[in-house]
C-alpha cells in the first residue's frame, strides 16, 4: 500500500507540474524541489514516530557524489575501508572517464552501491535520493567528497569512534585544509603521500556523519535533523544559515580527536583538471568561486608538515590492496 501511495504522489506531482507550470521552467524546478523536500520531511516524521529499526545491514556507510574522479576513487575507498567503513553509496554524475571501471570490482564485492544520476546542479538532489532509498540500511551515514578523508588523531578507527555518539542525530567534523605542498605537477603516488602540508588551524566549515532516518532538510555541509547535532566534544551545537550555508552557530572549530583532511586544491595540474570538470552542485554554465585561480591561492595552506609516520601506515596498506609497488 505504501508503495502505491508513493507512486500516486509522484504521478500527481508530475501531472500538476506539466499542466500548470510547463511555460515556466524555473518555477517548475522550484516546485519540484519543494515537493521532493516535503516528501523527505513527511517520510522522516513517519519513521521517527515508528522508531528505529532493530537491526541494520551496515553500521557505518559513506555517501559520495562523483564526476570524473576515477583516478582517485580506489585510494579513497581503500582508505575508508581501513577506517571500518562497511559500505559506500556512490552517485555517478555524468562521468566520462573510467569511474565505472574503477568501481566495478567494488560493486561485485558488494562494497559499493553505484547509482547513475545525470544532470548538472544535482548534488543535493543526489543526497536526497540516497537518503530516501537507503536510509534504513545503515545505522550511520557520512556525507563527504572524494577529496576528503576522515582522520582520527589517536589512531582509533572511525567505526569505533562513532559508537560513542548514539545519543545524537548528527556529528559535525571540521575540515583541515591541505595545500599543494609546492607541487605544480601531479607526479606519482597516492594523495595522502604527495600532500603532507596543511593549515595550522581547523576550518569552521564541517561535513557530517548522521542518522539518515532523522534528516529533515539536507545540506552539503550539515543538515537539519530531528534531535541534536554535536561536535567531537559531545556537546549539542545549534545550527544556523550563514551566506546560504547551514553551519555551526557561535562555536569555534574543534578538531582535537577527529578531523576531515580536505585535499581541496592538490597540485596546480590537478586543480586545473578540477576547474575544467566543474562543481557538481552548480549548473553547467554557473561560475564557481572554488574553480578560480584566486581560490587556489587562498586555499593553498602549507603551514604545517605532517611527519611520515602519520599517514605512511595507511599508504602502505592501500598500496598493497591496490597491487602497487612499495614506496621507494
C-alpha positions as a Markdown table, in Angstrom:
| # | Residue | x | y | z |
|---|---|---|---|---|
| 1 | Unk | 0.0 | 0.0 | 0.0 |
| 2 | Unk | 2.8 | 2.4 | 0.9 |
| 3 | Unk | 4.5 | 1.8 | -2.5 |
| 4 | Unk | 1.3 | 2.7 | -4.4 |
| 5 | Unk | 0.8 | 5.8 | -2.3 |
| 6 | Unk | 4.3 | 7.0 | -3.2 |
| 7 | Unk | 3.7 | 6.3 | -6.9 |
| 8 | Unk | 0.4 | 8.2 | -6.8 |
| 9 | Unk | 2.0 | 11.2 | -5.2 |
| 10 | Unk | 4.8 | 11.2 | -7.8 |
| 11 | Unk | 2.5 | 10.9 | -10.7 |
| 12 | Unk | 0.2 | 13.6 | -9.3 |
| 13 | Unk | 3.0 | 16.0 | -8.8 |
| 14 | Unk | 4.2 | 15.4 | -12.4 |
| 15 | Unk | 0.8 | 16.0 | -13.8 |
| 16 | Unk | 0.3 | 19.2 | -11.9 |
| 17 | Unk | 3.7 | 20.5 | -12.9 |
| 18 | Unk | 3.3 | 19.6 | -16.5 |
| 19 | Unk | -0.2 | 21.2 | -16.9 |
| 20 | Unk | 0.3 | 24.4 | -14.9 |
| 21 | Unk | 4.0 | 25.2 | -14.9 |
| 22 | Unk | 5.2 | 24.0 | -18.3 |
| 23 | Unk | 5.9 | 27.5 | -19.7 |
| 24 | Unk | 7.9 | 28.5 | -16.6 |
| 25 | Unk | 10.9 | 26.2 | -16.3 |
| 26 | Unk | 12.5 | 27.9 | -13.3 |
| 27 | Unk | 9.2 | 27.8 | -11.3 |
| 28 | Unk | 8.7 | 24.2 | -12.4 |
| 29 | Unk | 12.1 | 23.3 | -11.0 |
| 30 | Unk | 11.4 | 25.1 | -7.7 |
| 31 | Unk | 8.1 | 23.5 | -7.3 |
| 32 | Unk | 9.6 | 20.1 | -8.0 |
| 33 | Unk | 12.3 | 20.6 | -5.4 |
| 34 | Unk | 9.7 | 21.8 | -2.8 |
| 35 | Unk | 7.6 | 18.7 | -3.4 |
| 36 | Unk | 10.7 | 16.5 | -3.0 |
| 37 | Unk | 11.8 | 18.2 | 0.2 |
| 38 | Unk | 8.3 | 18.0 | 1.6 |
| 39 | Unk | 8.2 | 14.2 | 0.8 |
| 40 | Unk | 11.5 | 13.8 | 2.7 |
| 41 | Unk | 10.2 | 15.6 | 5.7 |
| 42 | Unk | 7.0 | 13.6 | 5.8 |
| 43 | Unk | 8.9 | 10.3 | 5.5 |
| 44 | Unk | 11.3 | 11.3 | 8.2 |
| 45 | Unk | 8.5 | 12.2 | 10.6 |
| 46 | Unk | 6.8 | 8.9 | 9.8 |
| 47 | Unk | 10.0 | 6.9 | 10.6 |
| 48 | Unk | 10.6 | 8.9 | 13.7 |
| 49 | Unk | 7.2 | 8.1 | 15.1 |
| 50 | Unk | 7.7 | 4.4 | 14.4 |
| 51 | Unk | 11.1 | 4.2 | 16.0 |
| 52 | Unk | 14.5 | 2.9 | 14.8 |
| 53 | Unk | 14.9 | -0.5 | 13.1 |
| 54 | Unk | 16.1 | -3.3 | 15.3 |
| 55 | Unk | 19.0 | -4.2 | 13.1 |
| 56 | Unk | 20.9 | -2.6 | 10.2 |
| 57 | Unk | 22.7 | -4.1 | 7.2 |
| 58 | Unk | 25.6 | -1.8 | 7.8 |
| 59 | Unk | 26.8 | 0.2 | 10.9 |
| 60 | Unk | 28.7 | 2.9 | 9.0 |
| 61 | Unk | 28.5 | 3.9 | 5.3 |
| 62 | Unk | 29.6 | 6.8 | 3.2 |
| 63 | Unk | 27.7 | 8.7 | 0.6 |
| 64 | Unk | 29.7 | 10.2 | -2.3 |
| 65 | Unk | 28.8 | 12.1 | -5.5 |
| 66 | Unk | 31.5 | 12.0 | -8.2 |
| 67 | Unk | 32.2 | 13.3 | -11.7 |
| 68 | Unk | 35.4 | 12.1 | -13.5 |
| 69 | Unk | 37.1 | 11.1 | -10.2 |
| 70 | Unk | 38.2 | 7.6 | -11.4 |
| 71 | Unk | 41.9 | 8.3 | -10.8 |
| 72 | Unk | 41.3 | 9.0 | -7.1 |
| 73 | Unk | 38.4 | 6.7 | -6.2 |
| 74 | Unk | 40.2 | 3.5 | -5.3 |
| 75 | Unk | 42.5 | 5.2 | -2.8 |
| 76 | Unk | 39.6 | 6.9 | -1.2 |
| 77 | Unk | 37.6 | 3.7 | -0.8 |
| 78 | Unk | 40.6 | 1.7 | 0.4 |
| 79 | Unk | 41.5 | 4.3 | 3.0 |
| 80 | Unk | 38.0 | 4.4 | 4.4 |
| 81 | Unk | 37.8 | 0.6 | 4.5 |
| 82 | Unk | 40.8 | 0.8 | 6.8 |
| 83 | Unk | 38.7 | 3.2 | 8.9 |
| 84 | Unk | 36.0 | 0.5 | 9.3 |
| 85 | Unk | 33.5 | 1.8 | 6.7 |
| 86 | Unk | 31.4 | -1.1 | 5.6 |
| 87 | Unk | 29.6 | 0.3 | 2.5 |
| 88 | Unk | 29.7 | 3.1 | 0.0 |
| 89 | Unk | 26.7 | 4.7 | -1.8 |
| 90 | Unk | 28.4 | 6.4 | -4.8 |
| 91 | Unk | 26.4 | 8.5 | -7.3 |
| 92 | Unk | 28.0 | 9.0 | -10.7 |
| 93 | Unk | 27.1 | 12.4 | -12.1 |
| 94 | Unk | 27.9 | 12.2 | -15.9 |
| 95 | Unk | 31.4 | 10.9 | -15.6 |
| 96 | Unk | 33.2 | 10.5 | -18.9 |
| 97 | Unk | 36.4 | 8.9 | -17.5 |
| 98 | Unk | 37.0 | 5.4 | -16.2 |
| 99 | Unk | 34.9 | 5.8 | -13.0 |
| 100 | Unk | 32.6 | 2.9 | -13.8 |
| 101 | Unk | 35.5 | 0.5 | -14.5 |
| 102 | Unk | 37.3 | 1.5 | -11.3 |
| 103 | Unk | 34.2 | 0.9 | -9.2 |
| 104 | Unk | 33.1 | -2.3 | -10.8 |
| 105 | Unk | 35.3 | -4.6 | -8.6 |
| 106 | Unk | 33.9 | -2.9 | -5.5 |
| 107 | Unk | 30.4 | -3.3 | -6.8 |
| 108 | Unk | 31.0 | -7.0 | -7.5 |
| 109 | Unk | 32.3 | -7.4 | -3.9 |
| 110 | Unk | 29.1 | -5.8 | -2.5 |
| 111 | Unk | 31.1 | -2.8 | -1.1 |
| 112 | Unk | 29.6 | -0.2 | -3.4 |
| 113 | Unk | 26.1 | 0.6 | -4.5 |
| 114 | Unk | 26.5 | 2.6 | -7.7 |
| 115 | Unk | 23.8 | 4.9 | -8.9 |
| 116 | Unk | 23.9 | 6.9 | -12.2 |
| 117 | Unk | 22.4 | 10.3 | -11.7 |
| 118 | Unk | 22.7 | 12.7 | -14.7 |
| 119 | Unk | 22.2 | 16.4 | -14.9 |
| 120 | Unk | 24.1 | 19.4 | -13.6 |
| 121 | Unk | 23.5 | 21.1 | -10.3 |
| 122 | Unk | 22.2 | 17.9 | -8.7 |
| 123 | Unk | 24.3 | 17.4 | -5.6 |
| 124 | Unk | 21.6 | 17.9 | -3.0 |
| 125 | Unk | 19.1 | 16.0 | -5.2 |
| 126 | Unk | 21.5 | 13.1 | -5.2 |
| 127 | Unk | 21.9 | 13.2 | -1.5 |
| 128 | Unk | 18.1 | 13.3 | -1.1 |
| 129 | Unk | 17.7 | 10.3 | -3.4 |
| 130 | Unk | 20.2 | 8.3 | -1.4 |
| 131 | Unk | 18.6 | 9.2 | 1.9 |
| 132 | Unk | 15.1 | 8.1 | 0.7 |
| 133 | Unk | 16.4 | 4.9 | -0.9 |
| 134 | Unk | 19.0 | 3.7 | 1.6 |
| 135 | Unk | 18.2 | 5.3 | 5.0 |
| 136 | Unk | 17.0 | 2.0 | 6.6 |
| 137 | Unk | 20.1 | 0.1 | 5.5 |
| 138 | Unk | 22.8 | 1.8 | 7.6 |
| 139 | Unk | 23.0 | 3.0 | 11.2 |
| 140 | Unk | 25.3 | 5.9 | 10.4 |
| 141 | Unk | 25.9 | 7.7 | 7.1 |
| 142 | Unk | 28.8 | 10.0 | 6.4 |
| 143 | Unk | 28.4 | 12.5 | 3.6 |
| 144 | Unk | 31.7 | 13.7 | 2.1 |
| 145 | Unk | 33.6 | 14.3 | -1.2 |
| 146 | Unk | 36.3 | 12.4 | -2.9 |
| 147 | Unk | 39.0 | 14.9 | -1.8 |
| 148 | Unk | 38.1 | 14.5 | 1.9 |
| 149 | Unk | 39.4 | 11.8 | 4.3 |
| 150 | Unk | 38.3 | 11.2 | 7.9 |
| 151 | Unk | 41.2 | 11.1 | 10.2 |
| 152 | Unk | 41.3 | 10.0 | 13.9 |
| 153 | Unk | 44.2 | 11.6 | 15.7 |
| 154 | Unk | 44.7 | 8.8 | 18.3 |
| 155 | Unk | 44.8 | 6.0 | 15.6 |
| 156 | Unk | 41.3 | 4.8 | 16.5 |
| 157 | Unk | 39.1 | 3.6 | 13.6 |
| 158 | Unk | 36.1 | 5.7 | 12.6 |
| 159 | Unk | 33.7 | 2.9 | 13.1 |
| 160 | Unk | 34.8 | 2.6 | 16.7 |
| 161 | Unk | 34.8 | 6.3 | 17.4 |
| 162 | Unk | 31.2 | 6.8 | 16.2 |
| 163 | Unk | 29.8 | 4.3 | 18.7 |
| 164 | Unk | 30.1 | 6.9 | 21.4 |
| 165 | Unk | 27.6 | 9.3 | 19.7 |
| 166 | Unk | 24.4 | 7.2 | 19.7 |
| 167 | Unk | 22.6 | 9.9 | 21.6 |
| 168 | Unk | 23.0 | 12.4 | 18.8 |
| 169 | Unk | 21.5 | 12.6 | 15.3 |
| 170 | Unk | 24.5 | 14.3 | 13.6 |
| 171 | Unk | 28.2 | 14.5 | 14.3 |
| 172 | Unk | 29.9 | 17.6 | 12.8 |
| 173 | Unk | 33.5 | 17.1 | 11.7 |
| 174 | Unk | 35.7 | 20.1 | 10.9 |
| 175 | Unk | 37.9 | 20.5 | 7.8 |
| 176 | Unk | 41.7 | 20.8 | 7.9 |
| 177 | Unk | 42.8 | 22.2 | 4.6 |
| 178 | Unk | 45.8 | 20.5 | 2.9 |
| 179 | Unk | 47.7 | 22.6 | 0.4 |
| 180 | Unk | 49.7 | 21.8 | -2.8 |
| 181 | Unk | 52.9 | 21.1 | -0.8 |
| 182 | Unk | 54.5 | 23.3 | -3.6 |
| 183 | Unk | 53.6 | 20.8 | -6.3 |
| 184 | Unk | 52.8 | 22.2 | -9.8 |
| 185 | Unk | 52.5 | 18.8 | -11.5 |
| 186 | Unk | 50.6 | 15.7 | -10.3 |
| 187 | Unk | 53.6 | 13.4 | -10.0 |
| 188 | Unk | 53.4 | 9.8 | -8.8 |
| 189 | Unk | 51.9 | 8.4 | -5.6 |
| 190 | Unk | 48.8 | 8.4 | -3.5 |
| 191 | Unk | 47.1 | 11.6 | -2.5 |
| 192 | Unk | 47.9 | 11.0 | 1.2 |
| 193 | Unk | 51.6 | 10.5 | 0.3 |
| 194 | Unk | 52.0 | 13.5 | -2.0 |
| 195 | Unk | 50.4 | 16.2 | 0.1 |
| 196 | Unk | 51.6 | 16.4 | 3.7 |
| 197 | Unk | 51.4 | 20.2 | 4.3 |
| 198 | Unk | 48.2 | 21.8 | 5.8 |
| 199 | Unk | 46.7 | 24.7 | 7.6 |
| 200 | Unk | 47.7 | 25.3 | 11.2 |
| 201 | Unk | 44.1 | 25.6 | 12.4 |
| 202 | Unk | 41.0 | 23.6 | 11.6 |
| 203 | Unk | 38.3 | 25.3 | 9.5 |
| 204 | Unk | 34.9 | 26.4 | 10.7 |
| 205 | Unk | 33.0 | 24.5 | 8.0 |
| 206 | Unk | 32.1 | 20.9 | 8.5 |
| 207 | Unk | 30.9 | 17.7 | 6.9 |
| 208 | Unk | 28.8 | 15.2 | 8.8 |
| 209 | Unk | 28.1 | 11.7 | 9.9 |
| 210 | Unk | 24.4 | 11.5 | 10.6 |
| 211 | Unk | 21.4 | 9.2 | 11.4 |
| 212 | Unk | 19.8 | 9.2 | 7.9 |
| 213 | Unk | 16.3 | 8.4 | 9.4 |
| 214 | Unk | 16.3 | 11.8 | 11.2 |
| 215 | Unk | 17.1 | 14.1 | 8.3 |
| 216 | Unk | 14.6 | 16.9 | 7.6 |
| 217 | Unk | 16.5 | 19.2 | 5.3 |
| 218 | Unk | 19.7 | 18.2 | 3.6 |
| 219 | Unk | 22.7 | 20.4 | 3.2 |
| 220 | Unk | 26.1 | 19.9 | 1.8 |
| 221 | Unk | 28.0 | 20.8 | 5.0 |
| 222 | Unk | 25.3 | 19.8 | 7.5 |
| 223 | Unk | 21.6 | 19.0 | 7.7 |
| 224 | Unk | 18.6 | 19.9 | 9.7 |
| 225 | Unk | 17.7 | 16.8 | 11.8 |
| 226 | Unk | 15.3 | 15.6 | 14.4 |
| 227 | Unk | 17.3 | 15.7 | 17.6 |
| 228 | Unk | 20.7 | 17.2 | 18.5 |
| 229 | Unk | 23.8 | 17.9 | 16.4 |
| 230 | Unk | 27.1 | 17.8 | 18.1 |
| 231 | Unk | 30.9 | 18.1 | 17.6 |
| 232 | Unk | 33.5 | 15.8 | 18.9 |
| 233 | Unk | 33.0 | 17.1 | 22.5 |
| 234 | Unk | 29.5 | 15.5 | 22.6 |
| 235 | Unk | 28.1 | 18.9 | 23.2 |
| 236 | Unk | 24.9 | 19.9 | 21.4 |
| 237 | Unk | 25.6 | 22.5 | 18.8 |
| 238 | Unk | 22.9 | 24.9 | 17.4 |
| 239 | Unk | 23.0 | 25.5 | 13.7 |
| 240 | Unk | 22.2 | 28.5 | 11.6 |
| 241 | Unk | 22.5 | 29.6 | 7.9 |
| 242 | Unk | 25.5 | 31.8 | 7.1 |
| 243 | Unk | 25.6 | 33.1 | 3.5 |
| 244 | Unk | 23.3 | 30.2 | 2.4 |
| 245 | Unk | 25.3 | 27.5 | 4.2 |
| 246 | Unk | 23.9 | 25.6 | 7.2 |
| 247 | Unk | 26.7 | 25.7 | 9.7 |
| 248 | Unk | 27.7 | 25.9 | 13.4 |
| 249 | Unk | 26.5 | 28.9 | 15.4 |
| 250 | Unk | 28.9 | 30.7 | 17.7 |
| 251 | Unk | 31.0 | 27.6 | 18.0 |
| 252 | Unk | 34.8 | 27.7 | 17.3 |
| 253 | Unk | 36.1 | 24.7 | 15.3 |
| 254 | Unk | 37.1 | 21.7 | 17.4 |
| 255 | Unk | 39.4 | 19.1 | 15.9 |
| 256 | Unk | 41.4 | 17.5 | 18.7 |
| 257 | Unk | 40.1 | 14.0 | 18.2 |
| 258 | Unk | 38.7 | 13.8 | 14.7 |
| 259 | Unk | 39.0 | 16.0 | 11.5 |
| 260 | Unk | 38.4 | 15.8 | 7.9 |
| 261 | Unk | 41.6 | 16.1 | 5.8 |
| 262 | Unk | 40.4 | 18.2 | 2.9 |
| 263 | Unk | 42.8 | 17.9 | -0.1 |
| 264 | Unk | 41.0 | 20.8 | -1.8 |
| 265 | Unk | 43.5 | 22.0 | -4.4 |
| 266 | Unk | 46.1 | 19.3 | -4.7 |
| 267 | Unk | 48.7 | 20.2 | -7.3 |
| 268 | Unk | 48.2 | 23.1 | -9.8 |
| 269 | Unk | 47.8 | 20.5 | -12.6 |
| 270 | Unk | 45.0 | 18.7 | -10.6 |
| 271 | Unk | 43.3 | 21.9 | -9.7 |
| 272 | Unk | 43.1 | 22.9 | -13.3 |
| 273 | Unk | 41.5 | 19.5 | -14.1 |
| 274 | Unk | 39.0 | 20.1 | -11.3 |
| 275 | Unk | 38.3 | 23.5 | -12.7 |
| 276 | Unk | 37.6 | 22.0 | -16.1 |
| 277 | Unk | 35.1 | 19.4 | -15.0 |
| 278 | Unk | 33.1 | 21.9 | -12.8 |
| 279 | Unk | 31.3 | 21.7 | -9.5 |
| 280 | Unk | 28.6 | 19.0 | -9.1 |
| 281 | Unk | 26.4 | 21.4 | -7.1 |
| 282 | Unk | 26.2 | 24.0 | -9.8 |
| 283 | Unk | 24.6 | 24.1 | -13.3 |
| 284 | Unk | 26.9 | 23.7 | -16.3 |
| 285 | Unk | 27.1 | 27.5 | -17.1 |
| 286 | Unk | 27.3 | 28.7 | -13.5 |
| 287 | Unk | 30.7 | 30.2 | -12.4 |
| 288 | Unk | 32.2 | 28.7 | -9.3 |
| 289 | Unk | 34.5 | 30.6 | -6.9 |
| 290 | Unk | 36.1 | 27.3 | -6.0 |
| 291 | Unk | 37.4 | 26.9 | -9.5 |
| 292 | Unk | 39.2 | 30.2 | -9.8 |
| 293 | Unk | 43.0 | 31.0 | -9.5 |
| 294 | Unk | 42.2 | 33.2 | -6.6 |
| 295 | Unk | 40.6 | 30.3 | -4.7 |
| 296 | Unk | 43.7 | 28.2 | -5.3 |
| 297 | Unk | 45.9 | 30.8 | -3.7 |
| 298 | Unk | 43.5 | 31.3 | -0.8 |
| 299 | Unk | 43.2 | 27.5 | -0.1 |
| 300 | Unk | 46.8 | 26.6 | -0.7 |
| 301 | Unk | 47.7 | 26.2 | 3.0 |
| 302 | Unk | 51.2 | 24.8 | 3.7 |
| 303 | Unk | 51.8 | 25.9 | 7.3 |
| 304 | Unk | 52.5 | 22.6 | 9.0 |
| 305 | Unk | 54.1 | 19.4 | 7.6 |
| 306 | Unk | 52.9 | 16.0 | 8.8 |
| 307 | Unk | 55.6 | 13.5 | 9.9 |
| 308 | Unk | 55.8 | 10.4 | 7.7 |
| 309 | Unk | 54.5 | 8.1 | 10.4 |
| 310 | Unk | 51.2 | 9.9 | 10.4 |
| 311 | Unk | 49.9 | 8.7 | 7.0 |
| 312 | Unk | 52.5 | 6.2 | 5.8 |
| 313 | Unk | 51.0 | 3.2 | 7.6 |
| 314 | Unk | 47.7 | 3.8 | 5.7 |
| 315 | Unk | 49.5 | 4.4 | 2.5 |
| 316 | Unk | 51.4 | 1.1 | 2.7 |
| 317 | Unk | 48.2 | -0.9 | 3.3 |
| 318 | Unk | 46.5 | 0.9 | 0.4 |
| 319 | Unk | 49.4 | 0.2 | -1.9 |
| 320 | Unk | 49.2 | -3.5 | -1.0 |
| 321 | Unk | 45.4 | -3.6 | -1.6 |
| 322 | Unk | 45.8 | -1.9 | -5.0 |
| 323 | Unk | 48.7 | -4.0 | -6.1 |
| 324 | Unk | 51.1 | -1.1 | -6.2 |
| 325 | Unk | 54.8 | -1.5 | -5.5 |
| 326 | Unk | 56.1 | -0.3 | -2.1 |
| 327 | Unk | 57.1 | 3.3 | -2.0 |
| 328 | Unk | 60.8 | 3.8 | -2.7 |
